[in-house]
Amino acid sequence: MPIDDTIYAYAVGRTRALETRLLERSRFDRMIDAASAEEALKVLAETDYANAVAELADIHDFESILEAELKETFDLITKISPRPELILIMALRYDVHNLKVLFKAKYMGVKSDLLIPVGSLSLDLLEYAVTEDYYRDLPLKLRSAAEKINEDFLVNRDPQVIDLLLDQVLYDQLIALSRESGLKFLEGMFIRQIDLTNLKSLIRVKRMGLNRELLKNILLPHGSIPGDRLTGMLDEPLESLITMLAMSDYAELVGEGVRDWLEKGTASRLEKLSDDYITAYLKKFKWTPFGLEPLVGYLWAKEIEIKNIRLILVGKINKLSAEAIRERIRNVYI
C-alpha cells in the first residue's frame, strides 16, 4: 500500500523553518573578504554558529565545530522524520568514509581525514572491526568489501582497492535502497552523482595516461552513461569529451569543467560545478508540500554550507586570495 506523504507535514514544516537559518551567499562573501581567518571566524560568530565559535580555543580546530554541526543536523532530521530509516540512507556515505579513513590509517598511516560520527554504524563498531579484522557485525555487503580489502591489500599493497571496493558497495546500496523505497528523486540524485564521479575518473585516467582496464575497474555501476561509452572516450582527446556530451544533461558542466582542468591542471572547478549540479537538481523538489524531498534537500544544503565554511577557513589560514577562494565556493540552496 502506498505511503501517505501527508505524514511528512510536521517534518516539512520544521524543515522550512530550518532553511531560513541557512547561511546566505552574502555571509560567505563577507567571510571571504575578511582580512584574516580570525576575522572570517568573527563573521561566522554572528550566525547560529556563535556558541560553538565562542568555545573554540584555536582557529585550527574549526573542524570540531563543523563535525558537531553536521551530527546535530542529521540527528534532528532523523528525529523529526516519520520514516527515519530513509534518512539513514543518506548517512551510509559516512559509514563508507569512516571505513576508508580507518583502513588507510591501518595500512598506510594516513590520518589526515577525520572520523565523522554521522553514519548509521557507530565509530566504536567500525574501529573494532578494522583494528581486530572482525567484520561479522558489519552489514553483509560492507562486510564482504572489508574482507576483500583485508585480503587484497596484504597481497598487492594497492591503496586504490580501499576506495574502489567501498565506493562500489556504497552506490550499489544507495541505488538498491532508493529503488526499494520507491524514491525516484533519490535514485535520480545518486545516478547523477555516479555519472559525475565516473566522468571525473575518466578525465583523471586520461590525464595520467593510464589504461582502459584500470578505468573499467574503477567506474561505478548504475550510471546513466554506459561504461563502454566512457571507456571508448579514453582514446579520444579530452576536448572531444565536450563534443561527445554536448547533447547530454552534463554538457555545460563538462564543457566548463574540462576547459578549466586543461588550462589549470586541477579538478577544483569541476568539483564545484558537480556539487552545484546536485544542488540545482534538489532545488527542483524544494517546494514539495509533503514528502522526503525537502528533508533530503536540507541535509544536502547543510553539507554544502559546511563545505563552504571549510573552504573559506582553509583558504584564509593558507592565505589564498579572495578571488581564489570565491572560485571554489559552492552555490547555496536558498
N, C-alpha and C positions, 0 to 999 in steps of 0.2 A: 504494500500500500504506500503511495507517495507521501513524503513528509510534508506536513502543512508548514509552509515557510513563515506563517504568522507567529510561530513560536519564537522567531528572532526579533520580535517587535521591541522588547526591552533592550536586548543587546545592541540592536542597530541605533536605538535612541541614545544609549550610553556612548556608543562609538562616535556619533555625530558631535556630542559634547567634547569628547577627547580630541577630535580633529581640530577644534578651534584653538587648541593649545599647542599644536604642532608649530615648529619654528618656520617662519616665512622666509622667503629669499632675501628680503631686506635685512633680516637679522644676520644671515650668513655673510652678506656683503659688508655689514659693519664689522663683523669679526675679521674678515679678510683685510679690510682697510685699517685695522688696528695696528699700532706701532710695534707691537711685540706679542709673543704668545701670552704673556701675563695680561696684557690689555685685552686680547681676544677673549680670554677667560672671564674677564670682568663683564664683557658684553653678554656672555653666556649666563653669568650670575644674575642678570636682570630677568631671567626666564624661570620656568619651573625647575630648572637645574640648580637654583640658588642654594638650597640647603646642602646639596652634595658638593658644590664648588666650595662652599664655606668650610667644609670639613677636609678639604684636600690639602695635605701638608706640602706636597711638591708637585709642580705642574707636570712633571714627567710621569706622575702616577695617574694621569687623567683617565687611563683605560678602566680603572676601577669604577669611575662614575658611569661610563658608557655600558660596562658589563652589568652593573646594578640596574640601570635604566631599561636595558633590554630584557632582563629577567623579570622585572616588575611588570613590564608591558605584556609579556607572554602569560605571566601568572594571572593578570587582570582579565585579559581577553579569554583565557581558558575558563576562568571563574564565571564570567557573565554569559558565555556561550551556552545555549541549550544543548548543544552537541559538542562537548569539549574534546571528544575523540578526534573530531575533524581538525581542531587546532593543532593536535599532536602531529598531524601530517606535516604541518609547516615546521614543526620542531625537529623532524627527522634529520634535516640538514645539519643541525648542531650535534647530533649523535655522531654523524659521519665526520664532521670537523674535529670533534674531540678524539675520535679514534685515530684520525690522521696525525694529530698532534702527539698522541701517546705512542704510536708506532714509530714515528720519526725520532722522538726522544729516546726510545728504547734502542733503535738500531743505528741511528745516525748522530745522536747527541744534539739534535736540533730542538731548541726550546724557545724559539722566538715568538711563536704564537701562544696565545693564552687559551686555557681551557675555559669553555663558556657553559655555565650551569643552566642551560635553557632547554636542552634536549629532553626527549621522552625517557631516557635512561639516566640513572644517577651517575655522577662522576666517580663515586666510590666503586660502583659495579664495573664501570669501564676500566678504571685504573687497575683493579684487581684482575680483570680478565687479561689485560695486556701484560701486566707485570708477571703474573703467575702462569701465563699460557693456558688459562682456563676459560674457555669460551662458551660453555654449556648454558650459561644463563642469558646469553645474547639471543635476540630473535633469530630464527633459523637462517635467513639469508645473510645477515650480518655475521653470524657465527661461521658460516661457510666461507665468506670473504676473509674473515680474520684468520681462519685456519690456513687458507691458501697463501695469505701474506706471510704467515709464520713459516710455512714450508718453503715458499719460493725465495724469500729474501735470504734465507740461510744458504741456499744454493747459488743464486745468481747475484745477490747483493745489489739489486737494481731498485733504487728508491721509487721509480715510476710506478712500480706494481702497487704500492700503497694507495696512491691517488687513483690509479686506473680501476682497481677492483672495487674500491669503496664507492667511487662515483657511479660505476655501472650498477651496483646494488642499490644505491640511493635512488637513481632515476627509474629503475625497474619498480621499486616500491612506490615512489611518488605517482607514477602513471597508473599502476595497478590499483592503488588505494583511491585515487580520484575517480577512476572508472567504476570501481565497486560502489562508490558512494553516489554515483550519478552526477558528479560535479564537473560539467563540461567546461566551465570557465576556469576551474583549477587545472584541469587537464591541459587546456589551452595555454595557460601560463607556463606549465612545466615543459610542454613541447617547444615553446618559444625559447625557453632557457636552454634546452638541449640543442636546438638549432644554432643558437648564438655561441654556445660553448664549442660545438663542432666546427663552426666557421673559424673561430679563433684558433682551434687546434690545427686546422688545415693551413692557416697562414703561418703559424709557428713552425710546423713541419717543413713547409715550403721555404721559409726564410733560413732555416737551419740546414737545408739540403739533405734532409733525412728521407727514408724510403717509404714506398707505398704500404709495405707490410706493417710498419710501425703505425702509420696513420690508421689503417684498418683496425688495429688493436685498440687504439685509444678513442675512436669515435664512439659516442654514447648511443645507445639504442633509442628507438621510439621517436626520432626526429621526423619532421615533415620533409626534409631534404634527404633523398635516398643516399645511403652510404657509398654506393658505387659511383654516384654522380660526384660526390665530394672527392673520392679518391681519383676519379678521372680528371678533376681540376688540378691535381698535383703536377701534371705535366705541362700545364699552361702558365704563362706569365701571370703574376699577381694582378696586373692591370686587367687581364681577361676575366678575372673573377667579378669585377664590377659589371662587365657586359653580360656575363652569364646569369647574373642575378638581377638584371635590370627590370625584369617583369615580376619579380617576387616582392613580398612584403618587406624584405630586408634591403631593397635597392639603395635607398638613401643612406641608411646606416652603414652598409658595407662600402658604398662609394666614398663617403667622407672618412670613415674609419681606416680603410685601406690606404687611401691617399696620404693621410696623416702618418700612418705607420711607415709607408715607404719614404716619406720625407724626413721623419724624425727618428725612425728606428725604434719606436716604443708603441706599445699597445694601449697606452693610457687613454687615448681619445676613444678608441673602440670600446674599451671597458666602460667608459662613461656613457657612451651612446647606447650600449647594451642595457645598462640599468635604466636609462631614460625610456627606452623602448618598452620595457616591462612596466614602468610607471604609467606610461600612456595607455597601455593595454588595460591595466587595472582601473584607471580612471573612467573607462567606459562603463564600469559597473558600480561606480561610486554611489550613484543615487538610487540603486536598487532598494526599494522600500522595505522588503523583508527578505532575509536570506543571509548566507555566509559571506557573500561578496564584500560588503562594507567592512567586515571584520578582518578579512584577509588583506584588503586594501590598506587598512590602518596599520596592520602589522608590517607590511612592506614599507609604508610611509615612515614608520618609526625606524626601521632598519636603515633606510636611506638618510634620515635625519642624523642618526648616529654615525653613519659613514661620512657624512659631510662634516660633522664636528671633528671627527678623527682626521680627515684630510686637511682641514684648516689648522688644527693644533700641531700636527706633524709638520706641515709646511712652515708654520711660524717658528717652531723650535729649530727647524733646519734652515731658517732664514731664506726661504724661497720668496720670489717676488709675488706681489698681489696678483699679477696677471697669470703667473704660472699656477697659483692655487685656484684662481677663479676658473681656469680652463678645465679643472678636474671636478668641480662641484657638480653634483647631480641635480637635475630638475626636481622641484618639490611636488608633492602630491596635492597640496591645497591650492 
